[in-house]
Amino acid sequence: MPARPLPGLALTALFTLFSLSAWAQTPPAQVLPKATPATTWTPDNGNGTFTNPLFNDEFSDPDIIRVGDDYYMTGTTMHTMPALPVLHSKDLVNWRLLGYALDRLEMGPEYRLEGGKDAYGAGIWAPALRYHNGTFYIFSNINGYGIQVFTATNPAGPWTHKSLDSKIHDLSVLFDDDGKIYAVYSYDEVRLVELKPDLSGVIEGSERVIIPAGNAMGEGHHIYKIKGKYYIISANYAPVGRMQAARSDSPFGPYETVTISARETMGTQFGWRTQGIGRSLPAPGDKISVSPPPPGGNAFGADPLHQGGLVELPNGDWWGFSMMDVKSMGRTTFLSPVTWQDGWPYFGLPGNLGRSPRTWLKPATGATVAPTPTYTRNDDFSGPKPQAIWQWNHVPDDTKWSLSERLGYLRLHSLPAPHFLLARNSLTQRVIGPESTATTTLDAKGLKDGDVAGLGLLNIPYYWLGVVRDGKAYRLRFYDQLTHKTIEAALPGPRVQLRVSGNYDSELSQFSYSTDGQTFTPIGGEVRTAYQLRTFQGVRFALFAFNEKGMNGGQADFDDFRVDEPLADRSQNLPVGKIVTIRNFANDQPMWANPHGMLHFAANGSKEAASPGVRFRVHDRGQGRVALEAMDGSGFLTVVGLGLSSDVRLMKTETPDSLFQWQDMLRKQFMLMSLRTHRYLGLDVRTGEPYAADWPGADPDRKDGTVLVWEEVK
């Protein structure tokens, strides 16, 4: 079960703080841009709040900086090209892709999938983004090739690239006030080196251990100098994911360390994992397997928030960013308010340090920004380039793809490859959670003998559906790498619509096809997606063409590509103005306004479960905040005292302590954060106690008593 209330002294101090009233925490009202129904994920709720994650697709190892009133971000791209996305924001919530720092990573044949070699699991990872004296810098180690430095005076580019003769990994860089440049790196024991002023390499003899092993530090460090002190934010996985901080008066130490974020999974469970693969890339016929999540549903693994850092707003507020493993979708980015206490930057709000809200007020950057999608995912291939969301799987052969040979089509010329993972010129983009469907139209009439082309889920295991040309015949083929199942079907002609629908909560996907563009026929059954540590990436949609018979073949023409996200529009997820029943996800019993004046639960089938006391009107109080009024006339849910069990009362008059921040968890699931305690409404289903408002957050399986489910009363 989750941790219970803070110790008495801490709670006493907490409620001294909150005696100023929750109303005082609400910023002045602002005129917000009118929100339109979203068709793709955006974290901005259009009401002054945001809901994590920032992206509902993979964006791992984020690093964020502020330059003036602007914010910039980059992250890991591994072997995909172009590499190193550079994103811009004015409010830390809505991000726009400016471009990439690197178009091609020409490091060796493995990056071109030549000679049977591959760069899966290598390339650009854990980059450090910095700005100093008018120049933007991105530092990253590339496996076997050492530190790479990318520089630009304009974050939109162009960027220049040079290599340093040093192979330290997972580094973070600090430009100190005295002109020295430090890099920190390594796991467990934290090491520091000084870089030469011209960034031509490491100063010989400067390497030293600044935090010895055994101080709970991990890797993926982010180093900062804040008010004269040196801070290192670190990710640790021993034995579960969390975030650590180290602090010193000197870059060389000694450092003291504490945990600043732990247990925060946002109610997301550990997912399926691929097993049985090593450094060799599995080929068709090789045995691989996927393992289910550990029993019980609450194993943390590396999932809780980890690997991130800090950014300061112009007004002095601080925010934290980090990533979390979100099943087979991959690792993605989360934003957390930061509370400084005793000189430490804790992720979370006063009274609930170390835990981060899923939904909270947007950062007070001073900018008013309408909800804006980061990417354009759909592509009709009518432009001079593919949409910027696309990335090639490894470095492409630019002579073997075209958007101009047949206008309005992406043409992929098939090159020889033994299997899908080694096919060159596969064009990919990340799947989107929690559910997304990709559809494309393939004209396969240009395929030659031995060619196969289609739509795939690129990962290990991988799956694809496409058209095979064997002699003069066209056949539809589905392939499942996990089970080695192949299914073929006859086609009336070479033009076919291919579709794959994925639920990345359940980690099941389904392929289907259509020959008339109207009726889609499922094929292959549901397939299991999983996360794996061979490529360190989540699942990707892929358009591909290759030749199984070792020849240069013909061409495949893709007419369009579109993505549908059925849960992207969250505008109806907060039922303001409606009367609802609210059931606890843990025991499936309705919340009930107990006649004793406290919030309790009613037994299913009882007369109380059919009474007006289980119905509540959701009053809108702005910025995603609500007051709940019981329909039996007993009043408003109000938190008193320390928010302990039975401290959630029914009061005739609404007060600031009646306010809750609605936490949208999709599919009508939600949590209620008390603005008095910054903790969540919940109950311990084992004890039969009344509700409390002292719960720190949801367990991964969401059955700890804090997650609720609403249903409108018609």
C-alpha positions, 0 to 999 in steps of 0.5 A, a space after each residue: 500500500 502507498 505511504 500514509 500521512 507525513 509525521 506529525 511535526 511535518 503535517 503541523 508545519 504543513 497546515 500552518 502553511 495552508 492556514 492562508 487558505 487554498 484560494 490564495 494559491 490560485 493565480 489571478 484569472 486570465 483570458 484563456 484561448 478557446 480550446 478546440 477538440 483535439 485530434 492528437 495529444 496535447 497536454 494543455 487542457 485549455 483551462 489553465 492546466 496541463 495533464 502529463 505526459 507532455 507527449 503521449 509518444 516516446 521522448 526519452 532522456 529529455 534535457 530542457 533549458 531556458 534562454 530569456 523567455 524561451 524554452 528549448 528541449 532535446 532528447 534521445 534518438 538513438 539510430 534514427 535519422 534525422 537525429 536530435 530534435 530541437 523543440 521550442 516552447 513559451 510555456 513549458 507545456 506546448 512544444 513545437 518542433 523546430 527541427 533536428 541538430 543532425 540530418 545524418 549520423 555518418 559514423 560507419 557502415 552499421 549506421 547504414 545497415 550495410 554488410 549485415 551490421 546495425 546500430 540498434 541500441 547505439 547512436 545519439 542518447 542522453 544528450 545535454 543541451 546548454 546555452 552559453 555566450 550566445 551559442 547553443 550546445 548539445 553534447 552526446 556520447 556515441 557508442 565507440 565514437 566518443 563525445 560529439 558536440 553540436 553548436 548553433 547560434 540559432 536553435 532552428 539551425 544550422 548546427 555544426 558537428 565535431 567529435 571530441 577525443 573522449 569516450 565518457 558517456 551519459 554526460 552533463 555539462 556546466 559552463 561555470 562562472 569562472 570560465 571553466 567547463 565541467 562534465 559529469 558522468 558515470 554510474 554510482 560513483 560520479 566522475 568529473 572532467 574539465 573540458 578544454 575552453 575550445 571544446 577540443 577535448 578533455 584537459 589531461 589529468 582533470 578527471 576525478 571522482 567527486 561522489 564516491 560509490 555508495 551514495 545512492 547516485 545513479 546516472 543520467 546526471 544533470 549538473 547546475 549551479 544555483 545560488 552559488 551551490 552545485 547541484 547534480 540531479 541523477 536517475 537511479 534504478 537500484 532497485 527501482 526508479 527514482 530521482 536523486 540530488 547531490 549538493 555541494 559548495 564546490 564542483 569537486 565536492 564533498 556532496 551530500 545526497 537526498 532523494 527528490 522524487 520516488 514512487 511516482 508512476 502516475 498510475 502506470 504499471 510495469 509492462 511486457 518485456 522482450 526476453 531472449 535477445 542479446 547483442 545479436 539482432 534476432 532474425 526470422 526463426 530465432 527464438 524470442 519471448 516476451 515476459 508479462 509484468 510481475 505478479 501483483 501489478 505494483 512492481 516499480 522496476 524503472 518505471 517511476 519518474 527518473 532521469 531529468 533535471 530542473 529549469 527556472 522560470 523568470 519569476 523564480 519558480 522552478 519546474 522539474 522534468 523527467 521521463 518514465 517508462 510507459 510500457 511498449 510505447 516507450 519512455 516519455 517526458 513528464 513535467 513536475 512543479 518543484 518545491 524547495 525545502 531545506 535547500 533541496 529541489 523536491 518534485 511535488 507540492 508542499 505537503 506531498 513532496 516527492 510525488 508529482 501531480 498528473 494534472 496541475 496549473 500551467 507554469 507561470 511563464 507569463 505567456 498565454 499559449 493556446 493548446 498546440 500539437 507538437 507534431 503533424 502526424 498525418 502525411 499525404 506526401 504532397 510536400 517536398 519532404 516528409 512531415 518532420 515527425 518522420 525519421 528513417 530507421 538508420 541512415 537512408 539511401 537517398 537515391 532509393 526514395 522519392 516524393 517527386 517521381 510520382 507526385 502525391 506518393 512516397 516511393 520506396 525502391 526496394 533494396 536487398 535485406 534478409 528481414 524487416 529489421 535490416 531493411 534500408 529506407 524504412 520510414 518511421 514515426 512513434 506510436 501514440 498512446 494510449 491508443 492509436 491507429 495508423 492507416 496507409 494506402 499502398 500501390 504495389 504494382 511497381 514491385 518486382 519478384 521477391 519484393 515485399 512492402 507494407 506497414 509494420 510495427 518496428 520493435 523487437 518483436 516486430 510485426 508487419 502486413 504487406 504485399 509480396 510479389 512472387 513472379 506475376 502474382 501479388 499476395 497479402 502477407 502478415 508476419 509475426 516475429 514473436 510466434 513466426 506465424 505467416 498468413 497469406 491471402 489473395 489480392 484482387 489487385 496491387 492496391 490495398 489499404 493497410 491498418 494497424 490499431 494499438 492499445 498501448 495500455 493493454 499492449 495489444 495491436 491488431 492489423 487489418 486490410 481493405 481492398 475497397 477503402 471501406 471494409 477492413 478485414 482483421 488478419 493475424 489476431 492480436 499481437 503482443 507489443 513489448 519494451 526491450 533493452 536492445 534498441 532502447 526504443 518503443 514501438 514505431 509505425 514503419 513504411 517499408 520495402 525490401 527484396 527477400 531474394 537479395 536483389 534490387 527490386 522495384 518500387 512501392 508507392 504509398 498514397 497517404 498515411 494518417 493516424 487516429 487517436 480516439 482518446 486525444 479529445 479530453 474535453 469531456 473528461 471533466 464532467 462539470 455541471 453534471 450530476 454523477 455517481 463516483 465509484 472507487 476503482 479499488 472496491 467498485 463501491 459508490 462514494 456516499 454522503 454518510 448521514 454522520 457527515 463524512 464521506 464513506 462508501 455504500 455497499 452495492 445493492 444496499 438502499 444507500 447505494 440507490 439514495 441521493 447521497 451517492 449522487 454529486 453535482 460537479 461544480 466548475 471552479 475554474 482552472 480544472 478545480 471542482 467542488 462536489 455537492 451531494 444531491 441529498 442536501 448534506 452539502 459540499 465535500 470539504 477537507 478539515 483538519 489534517 485530512 485524515 480518515 473521516 476528515 472529508 466532511 459534508 458542509 452546508 457552505 462551500 469554502 476554499 477547503 472544498 476545492 479539488 484539482 481534478 486529475 484526468 486518468 482517461 477512460 472516466 478514471 480520475 483522482 481528486 487532489 485536495 487543495 488543502 493538503 495537496 494529497 488525494 481523496 482515498 480510502 483503505 479498502 481493507 479497513 472499511 474506514 471513511 475517506 481521507 485526503 492524505 493519500 500521496 498518489 496512485 499505485 501502479 495498478 490504481 487499486 490502492 483506493 485513490 482512483 475513482 470512476 465517474 458516470 453521469 446520472 441521466 
